[in-house]
Structures are given as structure tokens and as C-alpha cells.
Amino acid sequence: MQHLRRLLEVENSELAQLLRFSLYGLEASLKKAQGELSHDPGAKICDEVLQELCHLLQPSTVAALDNTKIITPTSELKLTRLREEFDSDKELSLYLGNSPLQSQTDSDLWNEIQRKLLRIPEDVATYWRQHALNLAQDAGATEDNSNLYQLPFIRDEIIYPGLSGSVNAKGLELSQKELLNYKITHGEESADMHLLACMLILLIKLIDIEPDLHHALKSVFSFDVVSLHSKPEQRNQYIEALSDRFQRTQKAEENAYPLLTLRAWIDIDEAIHSLIFVPPAERYSWWGKLQQESRRILKKVADKANNAGYDVRIRQLSGLYADICAFSKDDLQLDCGGIPGEVLSCLRVYARINQEDSLGRVIFRSLR
């Protein structure tokens, strides 16, 4: 445990931040599982593990470099007001559920809030980004667009700023330069395949830093949405499925057979849209728009098949679940987010190919 603590206490360390996010996710998952498995033979030991995690994640400062010195708690959070206002906002709970913020340091709190804003409608997110920055400035922090954690992608984009001054927190950005560190074969691949490859690299990096991500990919686990951080075996299987479906899409593109290509794109699009939050990210959020890049390409592939003489229709399922349930199967329901009785997320599109139905799959809000 001492090495975990030493890494957590390294200032301005991306590795420390990643470790902290992972430990928060593990703590939350164990607490949830403990409530459901109270008679499990490991329940008592789980209590002790949670106590160790709580102690490990407690913000602390070292009174001196000597390891024999006492470790004392840090001062009160400077962003306490931001935390309180965020947790009490009723509109946010409609999109994010009722789980309170988990962070114990100002830096983690800034990142946790900003990442949650990526899941809500952009107009609401825009207001809250400015409001959060105003509250941070009131606490003595300043916006810092040079203090950013870089994610590889085909374009440069500051997703949210970092902070300096009274609070030192990294922001997040998409970076073409960071993408150069990944070997992506160009060859004769299409621009759409290149975008898909870059998107999968980005999604896998986001999985690494976002403890709230789940998956609902039927081929990996068909009965429920599953946390990728509390169940690492599911994380590995989901990423393997992404890679496998990408390779099949790549081969289909090379063979240039329209219907084979279409079915491969439907499969990879399903895998991308099965990376979700609970509740799922809103369609017109940053996350929603990122995933819609895949669906935009899928529509182009369907149009090519129609132009080649095939009878193809695809449909993104939305609206009242009662109106679309005939076009889907093996659907999942949640009791949070959205409007009761409505579709929260279309995981797989409905397709009709040469008079043959290929049913979709959705997550919908239960009526309870």
C-alpha cells in the first residue's frame, strides 16, 4: 500500500491521477456489490479492504520528507461551493442520476465535474462550464489551457481547461500530435476507416481515465450493463470485441462487397454505442456527438448499398419504447435518466436488408 500512496502523492502526475480514478471506481463498485451480496463469504474482508481504500484515498500532506513523520489531512476543499451547487442541481440529476460527487481533492473534483458535463446537453453543459470556472476563480484559481492531459485523435480540441493558482488541476484535450504515437496503417484505407481507427484509440484511452463507463455489448454480456472498472475481465473482453469488429470491418471494406460491408459497420457501430454511462449520455452531449460519428458513417455505407441496387433501410430507434419495441430485441431497462417509457439509447440500429429484418437493441427507461 505504501507504494500506492507514494504514487498518489506525486503532484502533477498523470499516472497518479489515473490510479486515483481507478481506486475511486473500485471503492464505489465494492460498496455497491457489498450491499447486494451481504451474505457473501468475503463480506467481512471486503469491509477491511474498503477501510484501506478509504484511508488510501484520504487527501493528505506529508509533514516532512522523512517517512517517520506524521501524515496530516489537507485543508478544506477550495471548490466546496462548486461541489455543493453541482450536487444540488435538480436539472443535472435528470441527466446524471442522483449519485453525489466522489472526489476528495480539488483537482479530482474539477475533473470529475468536467467529465460529467460531457454527458449532458451542450447548452446546459456550456452554462455549467462557465459557472464552474467563475466559482473556481472566486476561490483563487485561474483558467489554464496549457495544463492539459492529451488524448489522441484526428483533430485538436480543448475539451475542458485546467486550473492553476490556488487549485492545480489538469484539463483535457484532443491532440493530433499525441496520435502520432500510435501506429495507424494508412495504405489504401478510406477516410472513414481512418476515422474509425482513431475513434477506437480515443475510446480505449477514455476507458482508462473514466471510472463511470459501462458497457452493454450483447456478445460480451447480454443481461445487464456492466461497469468496466469494477469488472476488469469485462473491460478486457469489451476491448477485444471492439478490436475484432474493427478488423472484420477493415476486411469487409477491402473486399468491397456492399452488404458484407454494411453488416460489418452495423456491428462495429453497435460496439461503439454500447460503451455507455448510467444513465446513458444525452444524444446531443459531447459523448453523444462523438459516438454519432460512427452512425453518420453507417448511413453513408447504407446509401452506397442502395446505390448499388440493394434494398436497404436502417433506423436509429428512439422515442416511446412501446412504439419501437417491435423493431428490437434483448433490450435493457434502467430506472434512472430520461423520461419513463422512452428509449434512452439506441445500441444497435434496426436494419431491413433486401426484405430481411435485422432487429435493433435499445436501453429504455422503465415505467416504474
DRENDO-1510 file (C-alpha; in Angstrom, 1 decimal, always signed):
<recs>
REC; n; res; u; v; w
REC; 1; MET; +0.0; +0.0; +0.0 .
REC; 2; GLN; +2.9; +2.4; +0.7 .
REC; 3; HIS; +3.8; +2.4; -3.0 .
REC; 4; LEU; +0.3; +3.2; -4.0 .
REC; 5; ARG; +0.2; +6.1; -1.5 .
REC; 6; ARG; +3.6; +7.4; -2.8 .
REC; 7; LEU; +2.3; +7.5; -6.3 .
REC; 8; LEU; -0.9; +9.2; -5.3 .
REC; 9; GLU; +1.0; +11.9; -3.6 .
REC; 10; VAL; +3.1; +12.8; -6.7 .
REC; 11; GLU; +2.0; +16.3; -7.7 .
REC; 12; ASN; +1.1; +17.0; -11.4 .
REC; 13; SER; +1.4; +13.3; -12.2 .
REC; 14; GLU; -1.0; +11.8; -14.8 .
REC; 15; LEU; -0.2; +8.3; -13.5 .
REC; 16; ALA; -1.2; +9.4; -10.0 .
REC; 17; GLN; -4.5; +10.8; -11.5 .
REC; 18; LEU; -5.2; +7.6; -13.4 .
REC; 19; LEU; -4.5; +5.5; -10.2 .
REC; 20; ARG; -6.8; +7.7; -8.1 .
REC; 21; PHE; -9.7; +7.4; -10.7 .
REC; 22; SER; -9.3; +3.6; -10.7 .
REC; 23; LEU; -9.3; +3.4; -6.9 .
REC; 24; TYR; -12.4; +5.5; -6.7 .
REC; 25; GLY; -14.1; +3.3; -9.2 .
REC; 26; LEU; -13.1; +0.2; -7.3 .
REC; 27; GLU; -14.3; +1.6; -4.0 .
REC; 28; ALA; -17.7; +2.6; -5.4 .
REC; 29; SER; -18.1; -0.8; -7.1 .
REC; 30; LEU; -17.2; -2.7; -3.9 .
REC; 31; LYS; -19.7; -0.7; -1.9 .
REC; 32; LYS; -22.5; -1.4; -4.4 .
REC; 33; ALA; -21.6; -5.1; -4.6 .
REC; 34; GLN; -21.4; -5.4; -0.9 .
REC; 35; GLY; -25.0; -4.1; -0.5 .
REC; 36; GLU; -26.2; -6.7; -2.9 .
REC; 37; LEU; -24.0; -9.6; -1.6 .
REC; 38; SER; -24.3; -9.1; +2.1 .
REC; 39; HIS; -24.1; -12.8; +2.8 .
REC; 40; ASP; -21.0; -13.4; +0.6 .
REC; 41; PRO; -18.2; -15.2; +2.5 .
REC; 42; GLY; -15.9; -12.4; +1.6 .
REC; 43; ALA; -18.1; -9.6; +3.0 .
REC; 44; LYS; -16.1; -9.2; +6.2 .
REC; 45; ILE; -12.8; -9.0; +4.4 .
REC; 46; CYS; -14.4; -6.6; +1.9 .
REC; 47; ASP; -15.1; -4.2; +4.9 .
REC; 48; GLU; -11.4; -4.2; +5.7 .
REC; 49; VAL; -10.5; -3.6; +2.0 .
REC; 50; LEU; -12.9; -0.6; +1.9 .
REC; 51; GLN; -11.3; +0.8; +5.1 .
REC; 52; GLU; -7.9; +0.5; +3.5 .
REC; 53; LEU; -9.1; +2.2; +0.3 .
REC; 54; CYS; -10.8; +5.0; +2.3 .
REC; 55; HIS; -7.5; +5.6; +4.2 .
REC; 56; LEU; -5.5; +5.5; +1.0 .
REC; 57; LEU; -7.8; +8.0; -0.8 .
REC; 58; GLN; -8.0; +10.4; +2.1 .
REC; 59; PRO; -6.3; +13.6; +1.0 .
REC; 60; SER; -3.1; +14.1; +2.9 .
REC; 61; THR; +0.1; +16.1; +3.1 .
REC; 62; VAL; +3.4; +14.9; +4.3 .
REC; 63; ALA; +4.6; +17.0; +7.3 .
REC; 64; ALA; +8.2; +16.2; +6.3 .
REC; 65; LEU; +10.0; +14.1; +3.7 .
REC; 66; ASP; +11.0; +11.7; +6.5 .
REC; 67; ASN; +8.7; +8.7; +6.3 .
REC; 68; THR; +8.6; +8.5; +10.1 .
REC; 69; LYS; +6.7; +11.9; +10.3 .
REC; 70; ILE; +3.0; +12.1; +10.8 .
REC; 71; ILE; +0.7; +12.4; +7.8 .
REC; 72; THR; -1.9; +15.1; +8.4 .
REC; 73; PRO; -5.1; +15.9; +6.5 .
REC; 74; THR; -5.1; +18.7; +3.9 .
REC; 75; SER; -7.1; +21.9; +4.4 .
REC; 76; GLU; -10.7; +22.1; +3.4 .
REC; 77; LEU; -11.5; +22.0; -0.3 .
REC; 78; LYS; -11.3; +25.3; -2.1 .
REC; 79; LEU; -14.1; +24.2; -4.5 .
REC; 80; THR; -16.6; +23.3; -1.8 .
REC; 81; ARG; -19.2; +25.7; -3.1 .
REC; 82; LEU; -18.9; +24.3; -6.6 .
REC; 83; ARG; -19.3; +20.8; -5.2 .
REC; 84; GLU; -22.4; +21.8; -3.2 .
REC; 85; GLU; -24.1; +23.6; -6.1 .
REC; 86; PHE; -23.4; +20.8; -8.6 .
REC; 87; ASP; -24.8; +18.1; -6.3 .
REC; 88; SER; -27.9; +20.1; -5.5 .
REC; 89; ASP; -28.8; +21.0; -9.1 .
REC; 90; LYS; -32.1; +19.1; -9.9 .
REC; 91; GLU; -31.7; +19.5; -13.7 .
REC; 92; LEU; -28.3; +17.8; -13.7 .
REC; 93; SER; -29.7; +14.8; -11.8 .
REC; 94; LEU; -32.1; +14.2; -14.7 .
REC; 95; TYR; -29.1; +13.5; -16.9 .
REC; 96; LEU; -26.6; +12.1; -14.4 .
REC; 97; GLY; -28.7; +10.3; -11.8 .
REC; 98; ASN; -28.6; +11.1; -8.1 .
REC; 99; SER; -25.1; +9.8; -7.3 .
REC; 100; PRO; -23.1; +12.6; -5.4 .
REC; 101; LEU; -19.7; +13.6; -6.4 .
REC; 102; GLN; -17.0; +11.3; -5.1 .
REC; 103; SER; -13.8; +13.3; -5.3 .
REC; 104; GLN; -11.7; +14.2; -2.2 .
REC; 105; THR; -9.3; +16.8; -3.7 .
REC; 106; ASP; -9.9; +20.0; -5.7 .
REC; 107; SER; -8.0; +18.6; -8.7 .
REC; 108; ASP; -10.1; +15.4; -8.8 .
REC; 109; LEU; -13.3; +17.4; -8.2 .
REC; 110; TRP; -12.6; +19.7; -11.1 .
REC; 111; ASN; -12.0; +16.7; -13.4 .
REC; 112; GLU; -15.0; +14.7; -12.1 .
REC; 113; ILE; -17.4; +17.6; -12.7 .
REC; 114; GLN; -16.0; +18.5; -16.1 .
REC; 115; ARG; -16.2; +14.9; -17.3 .
REC; 116; LYS; -19.8; +14.6; -16.1 .
REC; 117; LEU; -20.6; +17.8; -18.2 .
REC; 118; LEU; -19.6; +15.8; -21.3 .
REC; 119; ARG; -22.6; +13.6; -20.8 .
REC; 120; ILE; -25.3; +16.3; -20.7 .
REC; 121; PRO; -26.9; +18.5; -23.5 .
REC; 122; GLU; -24.4; +21.1; -24.7 .
REC; 123; ASP; -26.5; +24.1; -23.8 .
REC; 124; VAL; -26.7; +23.0; -20.2 .
REC; 125; ALA; -23.0; +22.0; -20.2 .
REC; 126; THR; -22.0; +25.4; -21.6 .
REC; 127; TYR; -23.7; +27.2; -18.8 .
REC; 128; TRP; -22.2; +24.9; -16.2 .
REC; 129; ARG; -18.6; +25.1; -17.6 .
REC; 130; GLN; -18.7; +28.9; -17.3 .
REC; 131; HIS; -20.4; +28.7; -13.8 .
REC; 132; ALA; -17.8; +26.2; -12.6 .
REC; 133; LEU; -15.0; +28.5; -13.9 .
REC; 134; ASN; -16.5; +31.5; -12.2 .
REC; 135; LEU; -16.6; +29.6; -8.9 .
REC; 136; ALA; -13.1; +28.4; -9.3 .
REC; 137; GLN; -11.9; +31.9; -10.0 .
REC; 138; ASP; -13.7; +33.1; -6.8 .
REC; 139; ALA; -11.7; +30.5; -5.0 .
REC; 140; GLY; -8.4; +32.0; -6.4 .
REC; 141; ALA; -7.9; +29.6; -9.3 .
REC; 142; THR; -7.3; +30.7; -12.9 .
REC; 143; GLU; -8.1; +29.0; -16.2 .
REC; 144; ASP; -5.0; +27.3; -17.6 .
REC; 145; ASN; -5.2; +25.9; -21.2 .
REC; 146; SER; -1.5; +24.8; -21.0 .
REC; 147; ASN; -2.1; +22.3; -18.2 .
REC; 148; LEU; -3.9; +19.6; -20.2 .
REC; 149; TYR; -4.0; +15.8; -20.4 .
REC; 150; GLN; -3.8; +14.9; -24.1 .
REC; 151; LEU; -5.9; +12.3; -25.8 .
REC; 152; PRO; -5.0; +11.0; -29.3 .
REC; 153; PHE; -7.4; +12.0; -32.1 .
REC; 154; ILE; -7.6; +13.3; -35.7 .
REC; 155; ARG; -8.2; +16.9; -34.5 .
REC; 156; ASP; -7.1; +19.3; -31.9 .
REC; 157; GLU; -9.7; +20.4; -29.4 .
REC; 158; ILE; -9.7; +21.6; -25.8 .
REC; 159; ILE; -12.4; +19.6; -24.2 .
REC; 160; TYR; -12.2; +21.5; -20.9 .
REC; 161; PRO; -9.5; +23.7; -19.4 .
REC; 162; GLY; -7.2; +23.1; -16.5 .
REC; 163; LEU; -6.7; +25.3; -13.5 .
REC; 164; SER; -3.7; +26.9; -11.8 .
REC; 165; GLY; -3.2; +29.3; -8.9 .
REC; 166; SER; -5.0; +28.2; -5.7 .
REC; 167; VAL; -6.0; +24.9; -7.5 .
REC; 168; ASN; -3.8; +23.0; -9.8 .
REC; 169; ALA; -5.8; +20.7; -12.0 .
REC; 170; LYS; -5.2; +19.3; -15.4 .
REC; 171; GLY; -7.7; +19.9; -18.2 .
REC; 172; LEU; -8.4; +17.6; -21.2 .
REC; 173; GLU; -7.8; +18.0; -24.9 .
REC; 174; LEU; -7.8; +16.0; -28.1 .
REC; 175; SER; -4.4; +16.1; -29.8 .
REC; 176; GLN; -3.3; +15.2; -33.3 .
REC; 177; LYS; +0.3; +15.3; -32.1 .
REC; 178; GLU; -0.5; +12.6; -29.5 .
REC; 179; LEU; -2.0; +10.5; -32.2 .
REC; 180; LEU; +1.5; +10.3; -33.9 .
REC; 181; ASN; +2.5; +7.9; -31.0 .
REC; 182; TYR; +0.1; +5.3; -32.4 .
REC; 183; LYS; +0.9; +3.3; -35.5 .
REC; 184; ILE; -2.1; +3.6; -37.7 .
REC; 185; THR; -1.7; +2.0; -41.1 .
REC; 186; HIS; -2.9; +4.3; -43.9 .
REC; 187; GLY; -2.4; +2.2; -47.1 .
REC; 188; GLU; -5.5; +2.5; -49.3 .
REC; 189; GLU; -7.9; +2.6; -46.5 .
REC; 190; SER; -10.8; +5.1; -46.7 .
REC; 191; ALA; -11.1; +8.3; -44.7 .
REC; 192; ASP; -14.0; +6.6; -42.8 .
REC; 193; MET; -11.8; +3.7; -41.8 .
REC; 194; HIS; -9.1; +6.0; -40.7 .
REC; 195; LEU; -11.6; +8.0; -38.6 .
REC; 196; LEU; -12.9; +4.7; -37.1 .
REC; 197; ALA; -9.4; +3.6; -36.1 .
REC; 198; CYS; -8.7; +6.9; -34.5 .
REC; 199; MET; -12.1; +6.8; -32.7 .
REC; 200; LEU; -11.3; +3.3; -31.2 .
REC; 201; ILE; -7.9; +4.5; -29.9 .
REC; 202; LEU; -9.7; +7.5; -28.3 .
REC; 203; LEU; -12.4; +5.4; -26.7 .
REC; 204; ILE; -9.9; +3.0; -25.2 .
REC; 205; LYS; -7.9; +5.9; -23.7 .
REC; 206; LEU; -11.2; +7.3; -22.3 .
REC; 207; ILE; -12.0; +4.0; -20.7 .
REC; 208; ASP; -8.6; +4.3; -18.9 .
REC; 209; ILE; -9.5; +7.6; -17.3 .
REC; 210; GLU; -13.2; +7.5; -16.8 .
REC; 211; PRO; -14.3; +5.2; -13.9 .
REC; 212; ASP; -18.0; +5.7; -14.6 .
REC; 213; LEU; -18.0; +3.9; -18.0 .
REC; 214; HIS; -20.1; +0.7; -18.5 .
REC; 215; HIS; -20.7; -1.5; -21.5 .
REC; 216; ALA; -23.9; -3.1; -22.8 .
REC; 217; LEU; -22.5; -5.2; -25.7 .
REC; 218; LYS; -24.6; -8.2; -26.0 .
REC; 219; SER; -21.9; -10.5; -27.4 .
REC; 220; VAL; -19.8; -9.9; -24.3 .
REC; 221; PHE; -22.6; -9.8; -21.6 .
REC; 222; SER; -26.3; -9.9; -22.6 .
REC; 223; PHE; -28.2; -9.4; -19.4 .
REC; 224; ASP; -27.2; -6.0; -18.0 .
REC; 225; VAL; -25.0; -3.0; -18.2 .
REC; 226; VAL; -21.6; -3.8; -16.7 .
REC; 227; SER; -19.0; -1.4; -15.1 .
REC; 228; LEU; -15.7; -1.6; -16.9 .
REC; 229; HIS; -13.7; -0.6; -13.9 .
REC; 230; SER; -15.2; -2.9; -11.2 .
REC; 231; LYS; -15.0; -5.9; -13.6 .
REC; 232; PRO; -11.7; -5.7; -15.4 .
REC; 233; GLU; -12.4; -9.0; -17.2 .
REC; 234; GLN; -15.4; -7.4; -18.8 .
REC; 235; ARG; -13.2; -4.4; -19.7 .
REC; 236; ASN; -10.8; -6.7; -21.5 .
REC; 237; GLN; -13.5; -8.6; -23.3 .
REC; 238; TYR; -15.2; -5.4; -24.4 .
REC; 239; ILE; -11.9; -4.0; -25.8 .
REC; 240; GLU; -11.2; -7.3; -27.5 .
REC; 241; ALA; -14.7; -7.2; -29.1 .
REC; 242; LEU; -14.0; -3.7; -30.4 .
REC; 243; SER; -10.7; -4.8; -31.9 .
REC; 244; ASP; -12.3; -7.9; -33.5 .
REC; 245; ARG; -15.2; -6.0; -35.0 .
REC; 246; PHE; -12.8; -3.3; -36.3 .
REC; 247; GLN; -10.7; -6.0; -38.1 .
REC; 248; ARG; -13.8; -7.5; -39.6 .
REC; 249; THR; -14.9; -4.1; -40.8 .
REC; 250; GLN; -11.5; -3.5; -42.3 .
REC; 251; LYS; -11.6; -6.8; -44.2 .
REC; 252; ALA; -15.1; -6.1; -45.5 .
REC; 253; GLU; -14.0; -2.7; -46.8 .
REC; 254; GLU; -11.1; -4.4; -48.6 .
REC; 255; ASN; -13.5; -7.0; -50.2 .
REC; 256; ALA; -15.8; -4.1; -51.3 .
REC; 257; TYR; -18.9; -6.2; -51.2 .
REC; 258; PRO; -21.7; -3.7; -50.2 .
REC; 259; LEU; -23.9; -5.9; -48.0 .
REC; 260; LEU; -20.9; -7.5; -46.2 .
REC; 261; THR; -19.5; -4.1; -45.5 .
REC; 262; LEU; -22.9; -2.8; -44.3 .
REC; 263; ARG; -23.3; -5.7; -41.8 .
REC; 264; ALA; -19.7; -5.2; -40.5 .
REC; 265; TRP; -20.4; -1.4; -40.0 .
REC; 266; ILE; -23.7; -2.2; -38.1 .
REC; 267; ASP; -21.7; -4.5; -35.8 .
REC; 268; ILE; -18.9; -2.0; -35.1 .
REC; 269; ASP; -21.4; +0.8; -34.7 .
REC; 270; GLU; -23.2; -1.3; -32.1 .
REC; 271; ALA; -19.9; -1.9; -30.2 .
REC; 272; ILE; -19.2; +1.8; -30.1 .
REC; 273; HIS; -22.7; +2.8; -28.9 .
REC; 274; SER; -22.6; +0.0; -26.3 .
REC; 275; LEU; -20.0; +2.0; -24.4 .
REC; 276; ILE; -22.3; +3.9; -22.0 .
REC; 277; PHE; -22.8; +5.6; -18.7 .
REC; 278; VAL; -25.6; +5.0; -16.3 .
REC; 279; PRO; -27.8; +6.9; -17.1 .
REC; 280; PRO; -26.6; +7.0; -20.8 .
REC; 281; ALA; -25.1; +10.2; -22.1 .
REC; 282; GLU; -27.6; +12.5; -23.8 .
REC; 283; ARG; -27.6; +12.3; -27.6 .
REC; 284; TYR; -26.6; +15.9; -28.1 .
REC; 285; SER; -23.8; +15.9; -25.5 .
REC; 286; TRP; -20.1; +15.8; -26.3 .
REC; 287; TRP; -20.2; +12.0; -25.8 .
REC; 288; GLY; -23.3; +11.6; -27.9 .
REC; 289; LYS; -21.8; +13.6; -30.8 .
REC; 290; LEU; -18.6; +11.6; -30.6 .
REC; 291; GLN; -20.5; +8.3; -30.9 .
REC; 292; GLN; -22.7; +9.7; -33.6 .
REC; 293; GLU; -19.6; +10.0; -35.9 .
REC; 294; SER; -19.9; +6.2; -36.3 .
REC; 295; ARG; -23.6; +6.3; -37.1 .
REC; 296; ARG; -23.0; +9.1; -39.7 .
REC; 297; ILE; -20.6; +6.8; -41.5 .
REC; 298; LEU; -23.1; +3.9; -41.2 .
REC; 299; LYS; -25.7; +6.0; -43.0 .
REC; 300; LYS; -23.2; +6.6; -45.8 .
REC; 301; VAL; -22.5; +2.9; -46.1 .
REC; 302; ALA; -26.2; +2.2; -46.3 .
REC; 303; ASP; -26.6; +4.8; -49.1 .
REC; 304; LYS; -23.8; +3.1; -51.0 .
REC; 305; ALA; -25.6; -0.2; -50.8 .
REC; 306; ASN; -28.8; +1.3; -52.0 .
REC; 307; ASN; -26.9; +3.0; -54.9 .
REC; 308; ALA; -25.5; -0.4; -55.8 .
REC; 309; GLY; -29.0; -1.7; -56.3 .
REC; 310; TYR; -29.8; -3.3; -53.0 .
REC; 311; ASP; -32.9; -2.5; -50.9 .
REC; 312; VAL; -31.5; -1.2; -47.6 .
REC; 313; ARG; -33.2; +0.7; -44.8 .
REC; 314; ILE; -31.6; +1.5; -41.4 .
REC; 315; ARG; -33.3; +3.2; -38.5 .
REC; 316; GLN; -32.0; +4.6; -35.3 .
REC; 317; LEU; -34.6; +3.7; -32.7 .
REC; 318; SER; -35.8; +6.4; -30.4 .
REC; 319; GLY; -38.9; +7.9; -28.8 .
REC; 320; LEU; -41.5; +5.8; -26.9 .
REC; 321; TYR; -40.4; +2.3; -26.3 .
REC; 322; ALA; -43.9; +1.0; -26.9 .
REC; 323; ASP; -43.7; +2.4; -30.4 .
REC; 324; ILE; -40.4; +0.8; -31.4 .
REC; 325; CYS; -40.2; -2.5; -29.4 .
REC; 326; ALA; -41.3; -4.5; -32.4 .
REC; 327; PHE; -38.1; -3.4; -34.2 .
REC; 328; SER; -35.8; -4.5; -31.3 .
REC; 329; LYS; -34.9; -7.5; -29.1 .
REC; 330; ASP; -32.9; -8.3; -26.0 .
REC; 331; ASP; -33.4; -4.7; -24.8 .
REC; 332; LEU; -32.2; -3.5; -21.4 .
REC; 333; GLN; -34.1; -1.2; -19.0 .
REC; 334; LEU; -32.9; +1.3; -16.4 .
REC; 335; ASP; -34.8; +3.0; -13.6 .
REC; 336; CYS; -32.9; +6.3; -14.0 .
REC; 337; GLY; -32.3; +9.0; -16.6 .
REC; 338; GLY; -34.6; +10.4; -19.3 .
REC; 339; ILE; -38.4; +10.0; -19.3 .
REC; 340; PRO; -40.2; +6.8; -18.1 .
REC; 341; GLY; -41.2; +4.7; -21.0 .
REC; 342; GLU; -38.8; +6.3; -23.5 .
REC; 343; VAL; -35.7; +5.0; -25.2 .
REC; 344; LEU; -32.5; +6.2; -23.5 .
REC; 345; SER; -30.0; +4.9; -26.0 .
REC; 346; CYS; -30.1; +3.0; -29.3 .
REC; 347; LEU; -27.3; +0.4; -29.0 .
REC; 348; ARG; -27.9; -1.3; -32.4 .
REC; 349; VAL; -29.8; +0.1; -35.3 .
REC; 350; TYR; -32.8; -1.7; -36.9 .
REC; 351; ALA; -32.0; -2.7; -40.5 .
REC; 352; ARG; -34.1; -4.1; -43.3 .
REC; 353; ILE; -31.8; -5.6; -46.0 .
REC; 354; ASN; -33.5; -7.0; -49.1 .
REC; 355; GLN; -36.8; -7.6; -47.2 .
REC; 356; GLU; -34.9; -9.3; -44.3 .
REC; 357; ASP; -35.3; -7.8; -40.9 .
REC; 358; SER; -32.3; -7.3; -38.6 .
REC; 359; LEU; -33.6; -6.2; -35.2 .
REC; 360; GLY; -32.0; -3.4; -33.2 .
REC; 361; ARG; -31.4; -3.2; -29.5 .
REC; 362; VAL; -32.0; -0.3; -27.1 .
REC; 363; ILE; -31.8; +0.8; -23.5 .
REC; 364; PHE; -35.1; +2.2; -22.2 .
REC; 365; ARG; -36.4; +3.9; -19.0 .
REC; 366; SER; -38.7; +1.6; -17.1 .
REC; 367; LEU; -42.2; +3.0; -16.3 .
REC; 368; ARG; -41.7; +2.3; -12.5 .
</recs>
